[in-house]
């Protein structure tokens, strides 16, 4: 099932922590279903809650 970031069962704080430790510089989000702009907003709004 495809859902926006923060809406499913993946542990995004842990994923992002591991990505940072690995030196990831850029992140790409792909959404295959639904309204693309609304999906991006939902994902971005969730990610903003994780910013320290």
WOZI-V600192 format. One line per field, one symbol per residue. psi: psi as a letter, one per 40 degrees, with the letter a starting at -180 (. if undefined). Layout:
psi: ???
This chain:
psi: hhiiheeaeigddddddddddeehdiihhhheiahdddddddddddddeeh.
